[in-house]
C-alpha cells in the first residue's frame, strides 16, 4: 500500500461528551432503543453474552440475543431477551439496530443473514468478527453506507487480501482502503483505533494494552449497537463506542490495576463509571 499522508482527526474528551445520548425523565425502555444481537453459538456462547451485557450497560432499552439452537439460559441472564433462530426468524423481531458476527459462526447461515439485511436495506447494521470473515469469503462487499464494520487486523487482512504486517505498517492507509471496499463506516481495532467514513479518518484518544484480551471486541460491538439503536449516526456511534471502550482501560490503569489483568467483563463493569465521568465533565 502507498503510505498515507492524510490528516487524522483525534476524538478527545470534549468531542466525545457532545456525542453522548441525552437522558430524559420521559425516557422509557422503548425510547432507549431495541438492539438485536445475532451473536454467539453453542461453541462460543460467551461472545453473545458479553455483547448483550455491554449493549445494556451502554443504554439500550431492550436487548435480544439471538442464536440458532440457543445455549444461553434466561435464568442466568435475566436482563436480556433470548431468541432461538432455529424456531423463529430474526426478521420477525422488533429492533432498531442489529449486530451480526461475534462467535456466530463462519457458515452459509451467517452469509444468508447478511444478504437478507442488504436486500431489505436495513439501515442500522453492525458487522463484526465472523460476519466480516464471511463477507470476505463470499464476496459480500460492498455494504450499505449506514452500516458499521469493526474488524481487527487479522479480519481486515482477510478482507483486503493482504498480510496483517502490511496493515500494521500503515493502519491509516489500510482503513481508508477498507472504507473504499466496504463502502460503510469502518472501525479498525487495535493500538491506535481508527474510524473511517467516506470523508474523514478519526483516531481515538483513549485505550491501552489492557484491552488485549479475548472478548473485549465483543463488548465493543455490543456498545456500538446500543448507541446506534439510540439514534446516533454510524460515525458517531463508532466514535463514541470506541472512546468509552478505551476509557474503561484508562480508568482500570488509573485505579492501580495491572494492565495484564483486565478481562472483557471488567470493561462492561467500568462503562457506567466512564459514562458518568464523561457526562459530568470530570
Residue, then its C-alpha position, 0 to 999 in steps of 0.5 A: x500500500x502507498x503510505x498515507x499522508x492524510x490528516x487524522x482527526x483525534x476524538x478527545x474528551x470534549x468531542x466525545x461528551x457532545x456525542x453522548x445520548x441525552x437522558x430524559x425523565x420521559x425516557x422509557x425502555x422503548x425510547x432507549x432503543x431495541x438492539x438485536x444481537x445475532x451473536x454467539x453459538x453453542x461453541x462460543x456462547x460467551x461472545x453473545x453474552x458479553x455483547x448483550x451485557x455491554x449493549x445494556x450497560x451502554x443504554x439500550x432499552x431492550x436487548x435480544x440475543x439471538x442464536x440458532x439452537x440457543x445455549x444461553x439460559x434466561x435464568x442466568x441472564x435475566x436482563x436480556x431477551x433470548x431468541x432461538x433462530x432455529x424456531x423463529x426468524x430474526x426478521x420477525x423481531x422488533x429492533x432498531x439496530x442489529x449486530x451480526x458476527x461475534x462467535x456466530x459462526x463462519x457458515x452459509x447461515x451467517x452469509x444468508x443473514x447478511x444478504x437478507x439485511x442488504x436486500x431489505x436495506x436495513x439501515x442500522x447494521x453492525x458487522x463484526x468478527x465472523x460476519x466480516x470473515x464471511x463477507x470476505x469469503x463470499x464476496x459480500x462487499x460492498x455494504x450499505x453506507x449506514x452500516x458499521x464494520x469493526x474488524x481487527x487486523x487479522x479480519x481486515x487482512x482477510x478482507x483486503x487480501x493482504x498480510x496483517x504486517x502490511x496493515x500494521x505498517x500503515x493502519x491509516x492507509x489500510x482503513x481508508x482502503x477498507x472504507x473504499x471496499x466496504x463502502x460503510x463506516x469502518x472501525x479498525x481495532x487495535x493500538x491506535x483505533x481508527x474510524x473511517x467514513x467516506x470523508x474523514x479518518x478519526x483516531x481515538x484518544x483513549x485505550x491501552x494494552x489492557x484491552x488485549x484480551x479475548x472478548x473485549x471486541x465483543x463488548x465493543x460491538x455490543x456498545x456500538x449497537x446500543x448507541x446506534x439503536x439510540x439514534x446516533x449516526x454510524x460515525x458517531x456511534x463508532x466514535x463514541x463506542x470506541x472512546x468509552x471502550x478505551x476509557x474503561x482501560x484508562x480508568x482500570x490503569x488509573x485505579x492501580x490495576x495491572x494492565x495484564x489483568x483486565x478481562x472483557x467483563x471488567x470493561x462492561x463493569x467500568x462503562x457506567x463509571x466512564x459514562x458518568x465521568x464523561x457526562x459530568x465533565x470530570 
